[in-house]
Amino acid sequence: GQGDYYAATHVLLLARHPGHLGRFGAIVGVPSRHMVAVHAIEDERVVQAIHRLTPFVQQCYRDGPGSITPVLYWHHDGLFERFDASARDRLRERVTGAAGG
C-alpha cells in the first residue's frame, strides 16, 4: 500500500508471488520504496509492457517520495539484470526462439 515503506523489498521475493514470474522471467521496476512494478514475461507482448512500464516507472521515481531507481530490470534465472540494449537483445532471442521452435 501507499503507507508500506517496505513494499520495494517484495522484489526480492518474486518467487513467492505466483503469477509474477513468467516463462522468461519478469520485467521489474522499483521506482520508490512504496512500489514494485512487475510484468511476467510469457511472449512477445513484453515489448508493449516495456513501452508502458518505462515512462510509468520514471514518473513514479521523479514523484517520490523514497525514490530508488528509474531503471527497469529483467529478472531471470534467479538474477536481476539492468534492462539495457544487451539484455533487450538476449530477451528477444529467447522469446522469438521459443516461439519459432
N, C-alpha and C positions, 0 to 999 in steps of 0.2 A: 504494500500500500504506500501512499504518499508519505506516511509517517514512519515507514520502516527504513531506518538508517542502514540496515544490513542487507537490503534486497540484492545489492550487487554481488554479495557472496554466493548467491544461488547459481551464478555462472559456473562455479566450481563443482556444483552438484547436478549438472545436467543429466548425468546417467540415472539419477534418482527420480527424474521427472519424465515419465513415459510420454512419448509423442514429441518430445523436444529434440530428439536426435533422429535424423533420417538415415536412409541407406548410405548417404555420403557425408554424414555428419550434420553440422549446423552452421549457419552464419549467425554470429553473435555480436551484439553491441552493448557496451556498458557505459552509457553517456554520463551517468551520475550514480551516486550511492543509493538512490531510490529506485533505479530502473535497470532491468536487463531486457534487451530486445533479442528474440530468438526466432529464426526460421529454419525448420528442419528441411534438409536437402534430400529430395527424392528424385528429382529430374530437372530438366532444363528450365522449369519455372522459377528456379532460384535466381535467374537473371532479373526477372521482374521484381522479385523480392529485394534484391540488392539495390535496384534503382529506387525503390521506395524507402528502404531502411537507411540508406546513406544520408539523404537530407534530414530525415527524421532524427537520427542519432546525432548528427551535427547540430541541429537546432536545440535538442534537449541538452547537449553538452554546453552550448552557449548560454542557455537559460538557467542552468543550475537549479538549485544550489547543490553543492557537493559534487561538482563536475569531476569526472575521472578521465574519459578519453572520447574523442570524436571518431575514432577508428573502428572499422569492422574487423572481426576476426573469423577465421574458418576453424571450427572445432572439428577435428577428425583424428581418428586413431589415437585418442587419448591426449592429443596436443592442441594447443591454441596457437594458431599461426596468423600473423598480421595479414589481412586480405589485401595484398598488393598485386601488381600485374603478374608476377610469377605464380602466386597462389591461384589467381584467376585462371591462368592458362592450364595449370595442373587440374583444377577442379573441372574445367571444361572438358579436358581429355577424359577424365574419369566418367563424367556424366554421359558424354556423347559416345564413348567407348562401350559403356554398359548398354546404352540404347541400341547400338548397332550390333551388339553381339549377344 
